[in-house]
Amino acid sequence: MFDSNLEKGFKGMFASNRAKRIERLMDEVFLDERKAESPSAASQPGPDTVRHRAIRRAWPRDPKGPVIEGPYGTFKTAGNGLPLWGATVLDFFHTRRIADCPYLELTSTSSKLLAFVKAVGELNHAPDEIAWAEQEADPVEIMPDLDEGVLKSMPDNAAFHQFHNRIPFHLLPEKLVVHDPDNTVQVGTRDDDKKKKKLALPRFYKLCLSAATRKAIAAKREEIKNAPKKHSPGLMFITDPSLLPGSEPLEDGKVLEATFAQLPPYPDEPTFTRVAHLYLSADQRLGQGNHSYVYRAELEIPRSLVVEPTMCDECSSLAILKQLKAEMPHVKTNPEEPLGYQIEDLLLAAAKEHKRTGRIWTEHKVEPMEDFAFSNDRDDPSKDKHFSFSKPGTYSRDCYEGTRRKINVQGVQWSTPGNYCEHQPKRRAAPTTFKVEVAAKLSIQHDDHLKREASNYQNGYNVLRHFTIQPPYRPVVPQFYGYYVPEKTDEDKDTYISPILLVEDCGKAVDVDELGMDDRQECAALFFRMHAEGWLHNSVAPRNVVMDYGNIHDWPVLQSSLTSDVKRFRIIDFGRSVHEEDVNAFRNEQASESMTVQRLFQVANGPYL
């Protein structure tokens, strides 16, 4: 059963299309009902005080069933291996640990409970829930929507709004050319800002990483070097027998032998980035603290960091035609015809010689109607509301069965930034780099907070321990784009030049009083996630939780407060943070920090299992 107050807990989570349709259905059906429940709250401005994200589903048990004592079989987990993961809030359930004891409940997920009932044979008491669990989507990594299509829409000198992509450690730029006419990296007291000399020439920085990170990078590069070539997808040609002159009709569904053109393997995966450019300006300061200054900066990086290699259709067609002509020099084609026609003529001739056939058919899949019951009163089924809906459209795919002739296509190159063919003039004319907005953090002299923070970013954490309120599985910290130290010249030997920590720009500091209940719970959960992996933040404050709008996988224009009501939060400032492999090492300190977090965001941390 579903409660009519099921919350809006889907946005930003790894939800299937099926769950998203249910979300829209519930929003439409219960919108008027929600307004009626709290008319005064709906008419008054201010943060939402209603908790929308909650576990409202119950998994029925066999009264004579066994005690749930631990994990059974395999089930879906988050990418970091933590055991409680659900595609949506509808995939979390309350159930009885002891089947005939209503006073001892636990919270679990649909995939874990599905594994349990299959292991113990308790399959007849929750048929609807089992059917739901069988269709749950798998966890996937949601990537930012920044690809060649977005870059093509940008003016050459424009900076992309914000950069959310992850750059692997082994691809962080080794050198950083810093264009800083205002000399912001010469950090002193606030009164010294007016005394800084303007700089006409850029400064040069080098990437500074820990020994452990460098070791991991060397291992990754060696792994890439020794990895087998990645096979590329080829092209399948199915020959229509009706085009073969003088041919007899084949049986229904029969076609002439298919030909598979195997394209060259993908190009080698890049293993390093030589240089990037950073553009700083004194008037782009985002904030300042006791130990540092933060600026919005433009980082110019290679397009190859986000643009995948492509194969030119024209080049591949020419290469296939050349290969087929070499195999069948006796077959004449008309060079005035399009390439596709010439290739088809050669394939028809080959099929006539080989006289082999296959079978082709189309599989159609129509999703059945699905029925869901939403209940206002879990104990009174008469109050259930039933709705039926189906997935839009019909899914289909073409299938082939039979022999397949393979040709290995030679003499065609993959296209990459700076290496595009003559058939792609726009790509060829595009610059090989692009600019993105990042946050650049500078440190005052004789302060090690920035260096420690850079080290903490290299240790990395992005985990989620089960939190009863079920916040979405979003990242905890900004992306790390490198820690750079200056290469000093003779002119700088007596001058303090700040190192630079580059991270993702994740927005502005939160105002707790303006946050709704779901938002405050999500902010608190970020700190609890750190605790689950043995971290202490050691600087819990509203200024160290930042907020921006839109999902990172949305089109850039949708990532603003004007176009999206989705908020995303991150924790920042890890100069005081400490980590211990033993998650129990900081038990007392974590308990104290958890209380601070709960008081700050006015939430309660419920039990987790």
Secondary structure as the mmCIF struct_conf table of DSSP 4:
data_model
#
loop_
_struct_conf.conf_type_id
_struct_conf.id
_struct_conf.beg_label_comp_id
_struct_conf.beg_label_asym_id
_struct_conf.beg_label_seq_id
_struct_conf.end_label_comp_id
_struct_conf.end_label_asym_id
_struct_conf.end_label_seq_id
STRN STRN1 PHE A 2 ASP A 3
TURN_TY1_P TURN_TY1_P1 SER A 4 ASN A 5
TURN_TY1_P TURN_TY1_P2 LYS A 11 GLY A 12
BEND BEND1 MET A 13 MET A 13
HELX_RH_AL_P HELX_RH_AL_P1 ASN A 17 GLU A 37
HELX_RH_AL_P HELX_RH_AL_P2 PRO A 39 SER A 43
BEND BEND2 GLN A 44 GLN A 44
BEND BEND3 GLY A 46 GLY A 46
BEND BEND4 VAL A 50 VAL A 50
STRN STRN2 ARG A 57 ALA A 58
TURN_TY1_P TURN_TY1_P3 PRO A 63 LYS A 64
HELX_LH_PP_P HELX_LH_PP_P1 GLY A 65 VAL A 67
BEND BEND5 GLY A 70 GLY A 70
BEND BEND6 GLY A 73 GLY A 73
TURN_TY1_P TURN_TY1_P4 GLY A 79 ASN A 80
BEND BEND7 PRO A 83 PRO A 83
BEND BEND8 ALA A 87 THR A 88
HELX_RH_3T_P HELX_RH_3T_P1 VAL A 89 ASP A 91
STRN STRN3 PHE A 92 ARG A 96
BEND BEND9 ARG A 97 ILE A 98
TURN_TY1_P TURN_TY1_P5 ALA A 99 ASP A 100
TURN_TY1_P TURN_TY1_P6 PRO A 102 TYR A 103
STRN STRN4 GLU A 105 THR A 109
HELX_RH_AL_P HELX_RH_AL_P3 SER A 110 VAL A 120
TURN_TY1_P TURN_TY1_P7 GLY A 121 GLY A 121
BEND BEND10 ASN A 124 HIS A 125
HELX_RH_AL_P HELX_RH_AL_P4 PRO A 127 GLU A 134
TURN_TY1_P TURN_TY1_P8 GLN A 135 GLN A 135
HELX_LH_PP_P HELX_LH_PP_P2 GLU A 136 PRO A 139
HELX_LH_PP_P HELX_LH_PP_P3 GLU A 141 PRO A 144
BEND BEND11 ASP A 145 ASP A 145
BEND BEND12 ASP A 147 ASP A 147
HELX_RH_AL_P HELX_RH_AL_P5 GLU A 148 LYS A 152
TURN_TY1_P TURN_TY1_P9 SER A 153 SER A 153
BEND BEND13 MET A 154 MET A 154
TURN_TY1_P TURN_TY1_P10 ASP A 156 ASN A 157
HELX_LH_PP_P HELX_LH_PP_P4 ALA A 158 ALA A 158
STRN STRN5 ALA A 159 PHE A 160
BEND BEND14 HIS A 161 HIS A 161
HELX_RH_3T_P HELX_RH_3T_P2 PHE A 169 LEU A 171
BEND BEND15 LEU A 172 LEU A 172
STRN STRN6 PRO A 173 HIS A 179
TURN_TY1_P TURN_TY1_P11 PRO A 181 ASP A 182
TURN_TY1_P TURN_TY1_P12 THR A 184 VAL A 185
BEND BEND16 GLN A 186 GLN A 186
HELX_RH_3T_P HELX_RH_3T_P3 ARG A 190 LYS A 195
HELX_LH_PP_P HELX_LH_PP_P5 LYS A 196 LYS A 198
BEND BEND17 ALA A 200 LEU A 201
HELX_LH_PP_P HELX_LH_PP_P6 PRO A 202 PRO A 202
STRN STRN7 ARG A 203 LEU A 207
HELX_RH_AL_P HELX_RH_AL_P6 ALA A 211 ASN A 226
BEND BEND18 ALA A 227 ALA A 227
HELX_LH_PP_P HELX_LH_PP_P7 PRO A 228 PRO A 233
STRN STRN8 LEU A 235 PHE A 237
HELX_RH_3T_P HELX_RH_3T_P4 PRO A 241 LEU A 243
BEND BEND19 LEU A 244 LEU A 244
TURN_TY1_P TURN_TY1_P13 PRO A 245 GLY A 246
HELX_LH_PP_P HELX_LH_PP_P8 SER A 247 GLU A 251
TURN_TY1_P TURN_TY1_P14 ASP A 252 GLY A 253
STRN STRN9 LYS A 254 LEU A 256
HELX_LH_PP_P HELX_LH_PP_P9 GLU A 257 GLU A 257
STRN STRN10 ALA A 258 GLN A 262
HELX_LH_PP_P HELX_LH_PP_P10 LEU A 263 PRO A 270
STRN STRN11 THR A 273 TYR A 279
HELX_RH_3T_P HELX_RH_3T_P5 ALA A 282 GLN A 284
STRN STRN12 ARG A 285 GLN A 288
BEND BEND20 ASN A 290 HIS A 291
STRN STRN13 SER A 292 PRO A 302
HELX_RH_3T_P HELX_RH_3T_P6 ARG A 303 LEU A 305
TURN_TY1_P TURN_TY1_P15 VAL A 306 VAL A 306
HELX_LH_PP_P HELX_LH_PP_P11 VAL A 307 PRO A 309
STRN STRN14 THR A 310 THR A 310
HELX_RH_AL_P HELX_RH_AL_P7 ASP A 313 GLU A 327
TURN_TY1_P TURN_TY1_P16 PRO A 329 HIS A 330
TURN_TY1_P TURN_TY1_P17 PRO A 335 GLU A 336
BEND BEND21 GLU A 337 GLU A 337
HELX_RH_AL_P HELX_RH_AL_P8 LEU A 339 HIS A 354
STRN STRN15 THR A 357 LYS A 365
HELX_LH_PP_P HELX_LH_PP_P12 GLU A 367 MET A 369
STRN STRN16 GLU A 370 SER A 375
BEND BEND22 ASN A 376 ASN A 376
TURN_TY1_P TURN_TY1_P18 ARG A 378 ASP A 379
HELX_RH_3T_P HELX_RH_3T_P7 PRO A 381 LYS A 383
STRN STRN17 LYS A 385 PHE A 389
BEND BEND23 PRO A 392 GLY A 393
STRN STRN18 TYR A 395 GLY A 402
STRN STRN19 ARG A 404 ASN A 408
BEND BEND24 GLY A 411 GLY A 411
STRN STRN20 SER A 415 THR A 416
TURN_TY1_P TURN_TY1_P19 PRO A 417 GLY A 418
STRN STRN21 ASN A 419 ASN A 419
TURN_TY1_P TURN_TY1_P20 GLU A 422 HIS A 423
HELX_RH_AL_P HELX_RH_AL_P9 PRO A 425 ALA A 429
BEND BEND25 ALA A 430 ALA A 430
BEND BEND26 THR A 432 THR A 432
STRN STRN22 THR A 433 SER A 443
TURN_TY1_P TURN_TY1_P21 GLN A 445 HIS A 446
HELX_RH_AL_P HELX_RH_AL_P10 HIS A 449 ASN A 459
TURN_TY1_P TURN_TY1_P22 THR A 468 ILE A 469
BEND BEND27 VAL A 476 VAL A 477
HELX_LH_PP_P HELX_LH_PP_P13 PRO A 478 GLN A 479
STRN STRN23 PHE A 480 PRO A 486
HELX_RH_3T_P HELX_RH_3T_P8 ASP A 490 ASP A 492
TURN_TY1_P TURN_TY1_P23 LYS A 493 ASP A 494
BEND BEND28 THR A 495 THR A 495
STRN STRN24 ILE A 500 VAL A 503
STRN STRN25 LYS A 508 ALA A 509
HELX_RH_3T_P HELX_RH_3T_P9 VAL A 512 GLU A 514
HELX_RH_AL_P HELX_RH_AL_P11 MET A 517 ALA A 532
TURN_TY1_P TURN_TY1_P24 GLU A 533 GLY A 534
STRN STRN26 TRP A 535 LEU A 536
BEND BEND29 ASN A 538 ASN A 538
BEND BEND30 ALA A 541 ALA A 541
HELX_RH_3T_P HELX_RH_3T_P10 PRO A 542 ASN A 544
STRN STRN27 VAL A 545 TYR A 549
BEND BEND31 GLY A 550 GLY A 550
TURN_TY1_P TURN_TY1_P25 ILE A 552 HIS A 553
BEND BEND32 ASP A 554 ASP A 554
HELX_RH_3T_P HELX_RH_3T_P11 PRO A 556 LEU A 558
BEND BEND33 GLN A 559 SER A 560
TURN_TY1_P TURN_TY1_P26 SER A 561 THR A 563
STRN STRN28 LYS A 567 ILE A 571
BEND BEND34 GLY A 575 ARG A 576
STRN STRN29 VAL A 578 HIS A 579
BEND BEND35 GLU A 581 ASP A 582
TURN_TY1_P TURN_TY1_P27 VAL A 583 PHE A 586
HELX_RH_AL_P HELX_RH_AL_P12 ARG A 587 PHE A 601
TURN_TY1_P TURN_TY1_P28 GLN A 602 GLN A 602
#
